[in-house]
Amino acid sequence: MNKIALVTGAAGGVGRAVVARLAAEGWQLIVTSRQADHLTAAFGDQHLQVAADCSTVDGARQILQAAKEHQMLPTALAHCVGNIRLGAMHRMSEADFNDCLSANLISAFHTLSAFVGTLREAHSPGAAVLVSSAAARIGTPNHEAVAAAKAGLEGLVRGAAASYAANGIRINSVAPGIMETPASAGVIASPAAREGAARQYPLPGIGSPDELAELMVWLLSDSAARVTGQVWSLDGGFSSIRPLVK
């Protein structure tokens, strides 16, 4: 039987890394983005490409409907949609806050809902992995908006994992620190900013989307068959131990 996976936010840094690793392991892929040209630029004519906004109910359902029309039942979901909106809350605009919630939490809710609904209709087990952030686990200055959104995502993961375990549907999340992706490019644009960001981790450095993709694909695999409702940190110890100050 063909293994079929759905990757949302597939044209982003994490999404591309996940797509590459899943493809290398023989998965058939459905890749999504809000912009069709971003998918074409990233993947050419490879994979089933669906342009849709998964932060809406209709958009999320459109993605699963397109899969159905191509006789593809995705049993794995890697939800890689998200953005970074930094700034103290008293200075953040309502539009930026709402955009942060929409990209990081609301998209996760609607996409996971559509995915689970499709699996239940097909009486099929499956697995999903979503992307949280170290900022949801430890207070970090100027991260109020993204921390709130990602903390909500972690609650969603635990609640949904409990609801659908009886259906054989596993749901987990990963929580990275800062990574070398287009989304974080503005945060580490200067050498000083990059050095400061790298130094804040007990294991210093800037994370790689390939490292995160390896963990995400493992969580979708049969090797993680007994894992659900978990948030896996990949943050150099940032959220759990203090760096050694020299």
ROLOLO-30439 format. One record per residue: residue number from 1; residue in three letters; x, z, y of N, C-alpha, C, O, CB in turn. Coordinates in steps of 0.2 Angstrom, whole numbers, plus 2048, in hexadecimal, padded with zeros to 3 digits. Atoms other than C-alpha are relative to their C-alpha. Glycine has a CB too. Layout:
 num residu neast nup nnorth caeast caup canorth ceast cup cnorth oeast oup onorth cbeast cbup cbnorth
 NUM    ALA     X   Z      Y      X    Z       Y     X   Z      Y     X   Z      Y      X    Z       Y
...
***
This chain:
 num residu neast nup nnorth caeast caup canorth ceast cup cnorth oeast oup onorth cbeast cbup cbnorth
   1    MET   804 800    7FA    800  800     800   804 800    806   809 804    807    7FB  806     800
   2    ASN   7FD 800    7FA    806  7FC     811   7FF 806    804   7FA 809    805    7FE  7FA     804
   3    LYS   800 7FA    7FB    80B  80A     81D   7FF 7FD    807   802 7F9    809    806  804     7FF
   4    ILE   801 803    7F9    803  807     82E   800 806    805   7FD 80B    803    7F9  7FD     800
   5    ALA   7FF 7FA    7FB    807  812     83D   7FE 7FD    807   7FF 7F7    809    807  802     801
   6    LEU   802 801    7F9    800  812     84F   804 804    805   805 80A    804    7F8  802     801
   7    VAL   7FC 7FD    7FB    80C  815     85D   7FD 7FF    807   7FD 7F9    809    807  7FD     7FF
   8    THR   802 801    7FA    805  818     86E   806 801    805   80A 805    803    7FA  805     802
   9    GLY   7FA 7FF    7FB    810  817     87E   806 7FD    7FD   80B 7FF    7FE    801  807     801
  10    ALA   7FB 803    804    81A  80B     873   806 7FD    804   80B 7FC    802    7FD  7FB     7FB
  11    ALA   7FB 803    7FC    823  803     881   805 804    804   809 802    807    7FD  7FB     805
  12    GLY   7FB 7FB    7FD    82B  813     888   806 801    7FC   807 7FF    7F6    7FC  806     801
  13    GLY   7FA 7FF    803    83B  81A     883   7FF 803    7F9   802 801    7F4    804  805     804
  14    VAL   801 7FD    807    835  826     875   7FC 7FB    7FC   7FD 7FA    7F6    7FC  806     801
  15    GLY   804 805    803    828  819     870   804 7FB    7FC   803 7F9    7F6    7FA  7FD     804
  16    ARG   7FC 806    803    835  80B     86D   804 803    7FA   805 800    7F5    804  7FD     805
  17    ALA   7FC 7FD    805    840  817     863   7FC 801    7FA   7FE 800    7F4    803  807     803
  18    VAL   805 7FF    806    831  81C     858   7FF 7FA    7FC   7FF 7F9    7F6    7FA  804     802
  19    VAL   802 807    803    82C  80A     855   806 7FD    7FC   805 7FB    7F7    7FE  7FB     806
  20    ALA   7FA 803    803    83E  805     851   801 804    7F9   803 800    7F4    806  801     804
  21    ARG   7FE 7FC    806    840  813     844   7FA 7FF    7FB   7FC 7FE    7F5    800  807     801
  22    LEU   806 802    805    82E  810     83C   801 7F9    7FD   800 7F8    7F7    7FA  801     804
  23    ALA   7FF 807    802    832  7FD     83B   805 800    7FB   805 7FD    7F6    801  7FC     806
  24    ALA   7FB 800    804    842  801     833   7FF 803    7F9   802 801    7F4    806  803     803
  25    GLU   803 7FD    806    839  80B     826   7FB 7FC    7FC   7F8 7FF    7F7    7FE  807     801
  26    GLY   805 805    803    82D  7FD     822   7F9 801    801   7F5 7FF    7FE    801  801     7F8
  27    TRP   807 7FF    7FE    81E  803     82B   7FD 7F9    804   801 7F6    807    7FF  806     805
  28    GLN   804 805    7FC    811  7F6     832   7FE 804    806   7FC 80A    806    7FA  7FD     7FD
  29    LEU   800 7FD    7FA    80F  7FA     844   7FA 7FD    805   7F9 7F7    805    806  801     804
  30    ILE   804 802    7FB    801  7FA     851   803 804    807   804 80A    807    7F8  803     7FF
  31    VAL   7FD 7FD    7FA    809  7FD     863   7FB 7FF    806   7F8 7FA    807    807  7FC     801
  32    THR   804 800    7FA    800  801     873   803 802    806   808 805    806    7FA  804     7FF
  33    SER   7FE 7FE    7F9    803  802     885   7FA 7FE    805   7F5 7FA    803    806  7FC     802
  34    ARG   805 802    7FB    7F8  800     895   801 7F9    802   7FC 7F5    804    7FF  805     806
  35    GLN   7FE 807    7FE    801  7F0     899   802 7FC    7FA   807 7FD    7F7    806  801     806
  36    ALA   7FE 804    805    802  7E2     88D   807 7FD    801   80A 7FC    7FC    7FB  7FA     800
  37    ASP   7FA 802    7FF    811  7DB     895   806 804    7FE   80B 802    7FD    801  7FE     808
  38    HIS   7FB 7FB    802    81B  7EB     892   801 7FF    7F8   806 800    7F6    7FE  807     802
  39    LEU   7FF 800    808    817  7E9     87F   804 7F9    7FE   808 7F9    7FA    7F9  800     7FD
  40    THR   7FD 806    802    81C  7D7     87F   808 800    802   80C 7FE    7FE    7FD  7FA     805
  41    ALA   7F9 7FF    7FF    82D  7DB     888   803 804    7FB   809 803    7FA    800  803     807
  42    ALA   7FD 7FB    805    830  7E9     87C   801 7FD    7F9   806 7FE    7F5    7FD  806     800
  43    PHE   801 802    807    82B  7E0     86C   7FF 7F9    7FE   7FF 7F7    7F8    7FB  804     7FD
  44    GLY   801 807    801    829  7CE     86E   7F9 7FE    7FD   7F4 801    800    806  7FD     7FC
  45    ASP   807 801    803    81C  7C8     862   800 804    7F9   7FC 803    7F5    800  7F8     7FE
  46    GLN   801 7FB    806    81F  7D6     855   7FB 805    801   7F9 807    807    807  804     800
  47    HIS   805 7FB    800    812  7E2     850   7F9 7FE    803   7F9 7F9    807    803  807     803
  48    LEU   806 801    7FD    800  7E3     854   800 804    807   801 80A    807    7FA  803     7FC
  49    GLN   7FF 7FD    7F9    800  7E6     867   7F9 800    803   7F5 7FC    803    805  7FB     805
  50    VAL   806 7FE    7FD    7F1  7EE     870   801 803    807   804 808    807    7FC  804     7FB
  51    ALA   7FF 7FD    7F9    7F0  7F0     883   7F9 804    801   7F4 801    801    801  7FA     805
  52    ALA   806 7FB    7FF    7E4  7FF     886   803 806    803   808 808    802    7FC  801     7F9
  53    ASP   7FF 7F9    7FD    7E3  80F     890   7FE 805    7FB   7F7 807    7FB    7FD  800     807
  54    CYS   802 7FB    805    7E3  81D     883   7FE 806    803   7FC 80B    800    805  801     7FA
  55    SER   802 7FA    7FD    7DF  82A     890   7F9 800    801   7F6 804    804    804  801     807
  56    THR   807 801    800    7CD  824     88F   7FD 800    7F9   800 7FD    7F5    7FE  7FA     805
  57    VAL   803 801    806    7C1  825     881   7FF 7F9    7FE   801 7F8    7F8    7F9  803     800
  58    ASP   801 807    802    7BD  813     881   807 7FC    7FF   807 7F9    7FA    7FD  7FC     806
  59    GLY   7F9 803    801    7D0  80E     882   802 802    7F9   805 7FE    7F6    805  802     805
  60    ALA   7FE 7FE    807    7D4  819     873   7FC 7FD    7FA   7FF 7FB    7F5    7FF  808     800
  61    ARG   804 803    805    7C6  812     869   801 7F9    7FF   801 7F6    7FA    7F8  801     802
  62    GLN   7FE 808    800    7CB  800     86E   806 7FF    7FC   806 7FA    7F8    801  7FE     807
  63    ILE   7FA 801    804    7DC  803     866   7FE 800    7F8   800 7FC    7F5    805  806     802
  64    LEU   802 7FF    807    7D4  809     855   7FC 7FA    7FE   7FC 7F8    7F8    7FD  806     7FF
  65    GLN   805 806    802    7C7  7FB     856   805 7FA    7FF   803 7F6    7FA    7FB  7FF     805
  66    ALA   7FC 806    801    7D5  7EE     858   804 800    7F9   804 7FB    7F6    805  800     806
  67    ALA   7FD 7FF    806    7DE  7F5     849   7FB 7FE    7FA   7FD 7FB    7F6    802  807     7FF
  68    LYS   805 801    805    7CE  7F4     83F   7FE 7F8    7FF   7FE 7F6    7FA    7F9  804     802
  69    GLU   801 807    800    7CB  7E2     844   806 7FC    7FD   805 7F6    7FA    7FF  7FD     807
  70    HIS   7FB 803    804    7DC  7DE     83D   801 803    7F9   806 802    7F6    807  801     804
  71    GLN   800 7FD    807    7D8  7E7     82D   806 805    7FF   80A 805    7FA    800  7FB     7FB
  72    MET   7FB 7FB    800    7E5  7F5     831   7FD 807    801   7FA 808    806    806  7FE     806
  73    LEU   802 7F9    800    7E2  807     82E   806 804    801   80A 805    7FC    7FC  802     7FA
  74    PRO   7FA 7FC    7FE    7EF  811     837   7FF 807    7FD   7FB 80B    7FE    802  801     807
  75    THR   800 7F9    802    7F3  821     82D   805 805    803   806 80B    801    801  800     7F8
  76    ALA   7FB 7FC    7FC    801  827     839   7FF 7FE    807   7FE 7F8    809    807  7FF     7FD
  77    LEU   800 800    7F9    800  82A     84B   806 803    804   807 809    802    7F9  802     803
  78    ALA   7FB 7FD    7FC    80E  82C     857   7FE 7FF    807   7FE 7FA    80A    808  7FD     7FF
  79    HIS   803 801    7F9    807  830     868   806 802    805   808 807    806    7FA  805     801
  80    CYS   7FA 7FF    7FB    815  82D     875   7FE 7FF    807   803 7FE    80B    805  7FB     7FD
  81    VAL   802 801    7F9    80B  82B     885   802 806    803   801 80C    801    7F8  7FE     800
  82    GLY   7FF 7FA    7FC    810  837     893   804 7FE    806   806 7F8    807    804  805     7FC
  83    ASN   7FC 801    7FA    818  838     8A4   803 807    802   802 80C    7FF    7FC  7FD     805
  84    ILE   7FD 7FA    7FD    823  845     8AE   7FE 800    807   800 7FC    80B    807  800     7FF
  85    ARG   802 7FF    7F9    81B  84B     8BE   803 807    802   800 80C    800    7F8  800     801
  86    LEU   7FC 7FA    7FF    827  858     8C5   7FE 802    808   7FD 7FE    80C    807  800     7FF
  87    GLY   801 7FE    7F9    824  863     8D5   7FC 806    800   7F8 807    7FB    7FC  7FB     804
  88    ALA   804 7FA    800    81E  874     8D9   7F9 7FF    802   7F7 7FA    805    803  805     806
  89    MET   807 801    800    80B  876     8D8   7FD 800    807   7F8 7FC    808    7FD  804     7FB
  90    HIS   803 800    7F9    808  87A     8EA   802 7F9    804   7FF 7F8    809    803  806     804
  91    ARG   7FE 806    7FC    810  869     8EF   7FD 7FA    7FC   7FE 7F4    7FE    807  7FF     801
  92    MET   802 806    804    808  85E     8E1   7F9 7FE    802   7F5 802    803    800  802     7F9
  93    SER   807 803    7FE    7FA  852     8E6   7FB 801    7FA   7FE 801    7F4    801  7F9     802
  94    GLU   805 800    805    7EA  852     8DC   801 7FA    7FC   800 7FB    7F5    7F9  801     803
  95    ALA   7FF 807    804    7ED  840     8D7   806 801    7FB   805 7FF    7F5    802  7FA     805
  96    ASP   7FB 7FF    805    7FE  845     8CF   7FF 804    7FB   800 803    7F5    806  802     804
  97    PHE   802 7FB    805    7F7  854     8C6   7FC 7FC    7FB   7FC 7FD    7F5    7FD  806     803
  98    ASN   805 803    804    7E9  84A     8BF   803 7FA    7FC   801 7F9    7F6    7FA  7FD     804
  99    ASP   7FC 805    804    7F5  83C     8BA   804 803    7FA   804 800    7F5    804  7FC     804
 100    CYS   7FC 7FC    805    800  848     8B1   7FB 802    7FA   7FD 802    7F4    803  806     803
 101    LEU   804 7FE    805    7F1  84F     8A7   7FD 7FA    7FC   7FD 7FB    7F6    7FA  804     803
 102    SER   803 806    804    7EA  83E     8A3   805 7FD    7FB   803 7FC    7F5    7FE  7FB     805
 103    ALA   7FB 803    804    7FA  838     89C   802 804    7FA   803 802    7F5    807  7FE     804
 104    ASN   7FD 7FC    805    800  847     893   7FB 804    7FB   7FD 806    7F6    804  805     803
 105    LEU   805 7FC    804    7F0  850     88D   7FA 7FC    7FE   7F8 7FC    7F8    7FE  806     804
 106    ILE   806 804    801    7E1  845     88F   801 7FB    7FB   7FD 7F9    7F7    7FC  7FE     806
 107    SER   7FE 806    805    7E9  836     886   801 803    7F9   7FE 7FF    7F5    806  7FC     803
 108    ALA   7FF 7FE    807    7EE  841     878   7F9 802    7FD   7F8 801    7F7    804  807     800
 109    PHE   807 7FE    802    7DC  848     876   7FC 7FA    7FD   7FA 7FA    7F8    7FC  804     805
 110    HIS   805 806    802    7D3  837     876   804 7FC    7FA   800 7FA    7F6    7FF  7FC     806
 111    THR   7FD 804    805    7E0  82E     86B   800 804    7F9   7FE 801    7F4    808  7FF     802
 112    LEU   800 7FC    806    7E1  83C     85E   7F9 800    7FD   7F8 800    7F7    802  807     801
 113    SER   807 800    802    7CE  83D     85E   7FE 7F9    7FC   7FB 7F9    7F7    7FB  801     806
 114    ALA   801 807    803    7CD  82A     85B   803 7FF    7F9   800 7FC    7F4    801  7FA     805
 115    PHE   7FC 800    807    7DA  82B     84D   7FD 804    7FB   7FC 801    7F5    808  802     802
 116    VAL   803 7FC    805    7D3  839     844   7F9 7FE    7FE   7F7 7FE    7F8    7FF  807     803
 117    GLY   807 802    802    7C1  832     845   801 7FA    7FB   7FD 7F9    7F7    7FD  7FE     806
 118    THR   7FF 806    805    7C8  821     83D   802 802    7F9   7FF 800    7F4    805  7FC     803
 119    LEU   7FD 7FD    807    7D1  82B     82F   7FA 803    7FC   7F9 802    7F6    805  805     801
 120    ARG   806 7FD    804    7C1  835     82B   7FB 7FB    7FE   7F8 7FB    7F9    7FD  805     805
 121    GLU   805 806    802    7B6  825     82B   803 7FD    7FA   7FF 7FB    7F6    7FF  7FB     806
 122    ALA   7FD 803    805    7C2  81E     81F   802 804    7FA   804 802    7F5    807  7FC     802
 123    HIS   7FE 7FB    806    7C4  82E     814   807 800    7FF   809 800    7F9    7FB  7FF     7FA
 124    SER   7F8 800    801    7D7  82D     817   803 805    803   802 808    808    802  7F9     803
 125    PRO   7FC 7FB    7FD    7E4  83A     819   805 7FC    805   804 7F6    806    804  803     7FB
 126    GLY   7FB 803    7FB    7F1  837     827   804 805    804   803 80B    802    7FC  7FC     805
 127    ALA   7FC 7FB    7FC    7FD  83F     833   801 7FD    807   801 7F7    809    807  800     7FD
 128    ALA   7FF 802    7F9    7FF  83F     846   806 805    803   807 80B    801    7FA  801     804
 129    VAL   7FB 7FC    7FC    80E  845     851   7FF 7FE    807   7FF 7F8    809    807  7FF     7FD
 130    LEU   801 800    7F9    80C  848     864   806 803    803   80A 806    800    7FA  803     802
 131    VAL   7FA 7FE    7FC    819  84B     871   7FF 805    805   7FB 804    80A    804  7FA     803
 132    SER   800 7FB    7FC    81A  85B     87A   806 801    805   809 7FB    806    7FE  807     7FD
 133    SER   7FA 7FF    7FC    828  862     885   802 807    800   7FE 80C    7FF    7FE  7FE     808
 134    ALA   7FD 7F9    800    834  871     886   7FC 804    806   7FC 80A    805    807  800     801
 135    ALA   803 7FC    7FA    82B  875     897   7FA 803    7FE   7F8 808    802    7FF  7FB     805
 136    ALA   807 7FC    802    81B  87A     88D   802 807    7FD   7FD 80B    7FC    7FD  7FC     7FC
 137    ARG   7FE 7FA    804    825  888     884   804 805    804   804 80B    802    804  7FD     7FB
 138    ILE   7FD 7FC    7FC    82F  88F     892   800 7FE    807   800 7F8    809    808  801     7FE
 139    GLY   801 801    7F9    82D  891     8A5   806 7FC    803   80B 7FF    802    7FE  806     804
 140    THR   7FA 805    7FD    837  883     8AE   7FD 7FF    807   7F8 7FC    808    801  7FA     7FC
 141    PRO   803 801    7F9    836  882     8C1   7FE 7F8    801   801 7F4    7FF    806  801     805
 142    ASN   803 807    7FE    82C  873     8C8   7FD 7FC    7FB   7FC 7F6    7FB    806  7FC     803
 143    HIS   803 803    806    825  86F     8B7   7F8 802    7FF   7F6 801    7F9    804  801     7FA
 144    GLU   806 7FD    801    814  877     8BA   7FB 7FB    7FD   7F7 7FD    7F8    7FD  803     806
 145    ALA   805 805    802    809  867     8B7   802 7FE    7F9   7FD 7FE    7F5    800  7FA     805
 146    VAL   7FF 803    807    812  860     8A8   800 806    7FB   7FE 805    7F5    807  7FD     800
 147    ALA   800 7FA    805    814  872     8A0   7F9 801    7FE   7F7 803    7F9    803  806     804
 148    ALA   807 7FF    801    801  874     8A2   7FD 7FB    7FB   7F9 7FD    7F6    7FC  800     806
 149    ALA   803 806    805    7FD  863     89A   803 801    7F9   7FF 800    7F4    802  7F9     803
 150    LYS   7FD 800    807    809  865     88C   7FE 806    7FC   7FE 806    7F6    808  7FF     800
 151    ALA   802 7FA    804    804  877     888   7F9 7FE    7FD   7F7 801    7F8    800  806     805
 152    GLY   807 802    802    7F2  870     887   801 7FB    7F9   7FD 7FC    7F5    7FC  7FC     805
 153    LEU   7FF 804    806    7F9  863     87B   802 804    7FA   800 802    7F4    806  7FA     801
 154    GLU   7FE 7FC    806    801  870     870   7FA 804    7FD   7F9 804    7F7    805  805     802
 155    GLY   806 7FD    802    7F0  879     86F   7FC 7FB    7FC   7F9 7FD    7F7    7FC  803     806
 156    LEU   804 805    804    7E8  869     86A   803 7FF    7F9   7FF 7FE    7F5    800  7F9     804
 157    VAL   7FD 801    807    7F4  866     85C   7FE 806    7FB   7FC 804    7F6    808  800     801
 158    ARG   802 7FB    804    7F1  877     855   7F9 800    7FE   7F7 801    7F8    802  807     803
 159    GLY   807 800    802    7DE  876     856   7FE 7FA    7FC   7FA 7FB    7F7    7FC  800     807
 160    ALA   802 805    804    7DD  865     84F   803 800    7F9   800 7FE    7F4    803  7F9     804
 161    ALA   7FD 7FF    807    7E9  869     841   7FC 804    7FC   7FB 803    7F6    807  803     801
 162    ALA   805 7FC    804    7DD  877     83C   7FA 7FD    7FE   7F7 7FE    7F9    7FF  806     804
 163    SER   806 804    801    7CE  86C     83E   800 7FB    7FA   7FB 7FA    7F6    7FD  7FD     806
 164    TYR   800 806    804    7D4  85E     833   805 801    7FA   806 7FC    7F6    802  7FA     804
 165    ALA   7FB 7FF    806    7E0  866     826   7FC 7FE    7FA   7FF 7FC    7F5    802  807     800
 166    ALA   804 801    806    7D1  865     81A   7FF 7F9    7FE   7FE 7F7    7F8    7FA  803     800
 167    ASN   800 807    801    7D1  852     81C   806 7FD    7FE   807 7F7    7FE    7FD  7FD     806
 168    GLY   7FA 802    801    7E3  851     818   804 7FC    806   808 7F8    805    800  7FB     7FA
 169    ILE   7FD 803    7FA    7E8  84C     82A   804 806    803   802 80B    805    7FA  7FE     805
 170    ARG   7FB 7FC    7FE    7F8  854     830   801 7FF    808   801 7F9    809    806  800     7FC
 171    ILE   7FF 801    7F9    7FB  857     843   805 804    803   804 80A    802    7F9  801     804
 172    ASN   7FA 7FC    7FD    80B  85C     84B   802 7FE    807   800 7F9    809    806  800     7FB
 173    SER   7FD 802    7FA    815  85B     85B   807 801    800   80A 806    7FC    7FC  804     806
 174    VAL   7F8 7FF    7FF    827  85A     861   800 802    807   7FC 800    80C    804  7FA     7FE
 175    ALA   7FF 7FD    7F9    82D  863     871   807 7FF    802   80B 803    801    7FE  807     800
 176    PRO   7F9 801    7FE    83D  85B     878   801 803    807   7FD 804    80B    801  7F8     800
 177    GLY   7FE 7FF    7F9    847  85F     887   801 7F9    803   7FE 7F4    801    807  804     800
 178    ILE   800 806    7FD    84C  852     893   804 7FB    7FC   809 7FD    7F8    804  801     807
 179    MET   7FD 806    804    851  841     88B   802 7FA    804   800 7FA    80A    7FB  7FE     7FB
 180    GLU   7FE 806    7FC    859  831     890   7FB 7FB    7FF   7FB 7F6    7FB    807  7FD     7FD
 181    THR   805 805    800    849  827     893   7FE 7FE    807   800 801    80C    7FA  803     7FD
 182    PRO   802 802    7FA    842  81D     8A1   7FC 805    804   7FC 806    80A    7FC  7FA     800
 183    ALA   805 7FB    7FC    835  82B     8A5   805 805    803   802 808    808    7FC  803     7FB
 184    SER   7FB 7FB    7FD    844  837     8A9   805 7FD    804   809 801    807    803  804     7FA
 185    ALA   7FA 803    7FC    84F  82B     8B2   801 803    807   806 804    809    7FF  7F8     800
 186    GLY   800 7FE    7F9    84A  831     8C3   803 807    800   806 80A    805    7FA  800     803
 187    VAL   7FE 7F9    800    84E  843     8BE   807 801    7FF   80A 806    802    7FC  804     7FA
 188    ILE   7F8 7FF    802    860  840     8B8   803 7FA    803   808 7F7    800    801  801     7F9
 189    ALA   7FE 807    7FD    863  831     8C4   808 801    802   80C 7FC    802    7FC  7FE     806
 190    SER   7F9 7FF    7FD    873  839     8CC   805 803    7FB   802 807    7F6    800  804     807
 191    PRO   7FB 7FC    804    883  83F     8C3   7FF 808    800   7FF 80B    7FB    807  7FE     801
 192    ALA   801 7F8    7FF    880  851     8CA   7FA 802    7FC   7FA 807    7F9    800  801     807
 193    ALA   806 7FE    803    86E  851     8C4   800 800    7F8   7FE 804    7F5    7FA  7FB     802
 194    ARG   7FF 801    807    873  84B     8B3   804 806    7FD   802 809    7F8    803  7F9     7FE
 195    GLU   7FB 7FA    802    881  858     8B1   7FC 806    800   7FC 80A    7FC    806  800     805
 196    GLY   804 7FA    800    875  866     8B7   7FB 800    7FA   7FA 805    7F8    7FD  800     807
 197    ALA   805 801    805    867  860     8AB   804 802    7F9   801 806    7F5    7FD  7FA     800
 198    ALA   7FC 7FF    807    874  860     89C   802 807    7FF   802 809    7FA    805  7FB     800
 199    ARG   7FD 7F9    801    87B  871     8A0   7FB 805    7FF   7FD 80B    7FD    804  801     806
 200    GLN   805 7FB    800    86B  87A     8A0   7FE 802    7F8   7FB 807    7F7    7F9  7FE     803
 201    TYR   802 7FF    807    869  878     88D   806 804    7FC   80C 803    7FD    7FF  7FA     7FC
 202    PRO   7FB 7FD    804    872  884     881   805 7FC    7FC   80B 7FD    7FB    7FD  805     7FB
 203    LEU   7FC 805    803    878  875     877   800 7FA    806   7FB 7F7    806    7FD  7FD     7F9
 204    PRO   801 804    7FA    87C  86B     887   7FF 7F8    7FE   802 7F6    7F9    807  801     804
 205    GLY   800 807    801    878  859     889   7F9 7FD    802   7F4 801    803    801  7FE     7F9
 206    ILE   806 804    7FF    86A  84C     88C   7FD 7FD    7F9   801 7FA    7F6    800  7FA     805
 207    GLY   803 802    807    85E  849     87D   800 7F8    7FF   800 7F4    804    7FA  803     7FF
 208    SER   800 807    802    85D  838     874   7F9 7FF    7FD   7F6 802    7F9    805  7FE     7FB
 209    PRO   806 801    803    84C  830     871   800 7FE    7F8   7FC 7FF    7F4    7FC  7FA     803
 210    ASP   7FF 802    807    853  82A     860   800 806    7FC   7FD 806    7F6    807  7FC     7FF
 211    GLU   800 7FA    803    856  83C     85B   7F9 803    7FF   7F7 805    7FA    804  805     803
 212    LEU   807 7FE    801    844  840     85F   7FC 7FC    7FC   7F8 7FE    7F8    7FD  800     807
 213    ALA   804 804    805    83D  831     856   802 801    7F9   7FD 801    7F5    802  7F8     802
 214    GLU   7FF 7FE    807    846  836     846   7FC 806    7FE   7F9 806    7F9    808  802     800
 215    LEU   804 7FA    801    83D  847     847   7F9 7FE    7FF   7F5 800    7FB    801  805     805
 216    MET   807 802    800    82C  83F     84B   7FF 7FC    7FA   7F9 7FD    7F7    7FF  7FC     806
 217    VAL   801 804    806    82E  832     83D   800 804    7FA   7FC 803    7F5    805  7FA     7FF
 218    TRP   800 7FB    805    832  840     831   7FA 804    7FF   7F7 805    7FA    806  805     800
 219    LEU   806 7FC    800    823  84A     836   7FA 7FB    7FE   7F5 7FE    7FB    7FE  802     807
 220    LEU   805 805    802    818  83A     832   801 7FE    7F9   7FD 7FB    7F6    800  7FA     804
 221    SER   7FF 802    807    820  838     821   7FE 805    7FB   7FC 80A    7FC    808  7FF     7FF
 222    ASP   802 7FB    806    81C  83F     810   805 806    7FF   803 80B    7FC    800  7FC     7F9
 223    SER   7FC 7FA    801    82B  84A     811   7FE 806    804   800 80C    803    807  7FE     803
 224    ALA   803 7FB    7FC    821  854     81E   7F9 802    7FE   7F5 804    802    800  7FF     807
 225    ALA   807 800    802    812  855     813   7FD 807    800   7F7 808    800    800  7FE     7F9
 226    ARG   802 7F9    800    811  868     814   800 803    808   800 809    809    804  805     7FC
 227    VAL   7FF 7FD    7FA    813  869     827   7FA 7FD    805   7F9 7F7    805    807  7FD     803
 228    THR   805 801    7FB    805  86A     834   7FF 805    805   800 80B    803    7F9  7FE     7FC
 229    GLY   801 7FB    7FA    800  872     844   806 803    803   806 809    806    7FC  806     7FD
 230    GLN   7FA 7FE    7FD    812  874     849   802 7FD    806   801 7F7    807    805  800     7FA
 231    VAL   7FC 803    7FA    81C  871     859   807 801    7FF   80A 806    7FF    7FE  803     807
 232    TRP   7F9 800    802    82E  86C     855   804 7FF    807   803 7FA    80A    801  7FB     7FB
 233    SER   7FC 800    7FA    83A  870     863   806 7FC    7FF   80A 7FC    7F9    802  807     803
 234    LEU   7FA 804    800    848  863     866   803 801    807   804 7FB    80A    7FF  7F9     7FD
 235    ASP   7FF 7FF    7F9    84F  86B     876   807 803    801   808 806    806    7FB  803     803
 236    GLY   7F9 7FD    7FF    861  871     873   800 807    801   804 80A    803    804  7FD     806
 237    GLY   801 7F8    7FF    85A  883     872   7FD 802    806   7FD 808    808    807  803     7FF
 238    PHE   803 7FE    7F9    853  882     884   7FB 805    800   7FA 80A    804    7FE  7FA     803
 239    SER   806 7FC    800    843  88A     87F   800 807    7FD   7FB 80B    7FD    7FA  7FC     7FE
 240    SER   800 7FA    804    849  898     874   806 804    801   806 80A    7FF    7FF  7FE     7F9
 241    ILE   7FA 7FC    7FF    85B  89D     878   803 7FF    807   802 7FA    80A    805  7FF     7FA
 242    ARG   7FD 801    7F9    865  8A0     888   807 7FD    7FF   80A 7FE    7FA    801  807     803
 243    PRO   7FA 803    800    874  895     88B   806 806    802   804 80B    805    801  7FA     805
 244    LEU   7FB 7FC    7FE    885  89E     88C   803 7FF    807   805 7F9    808    806  800     7FA
 245    VAL   7FD 801    7F9    88A  8A0     89E   807 802    801   809 807    7FF    7FC  804     805
 246    LYS   7F9 7FF    800    89C  89E     8A1   803 800    807   808 801    809    804  7FA     7FC
***
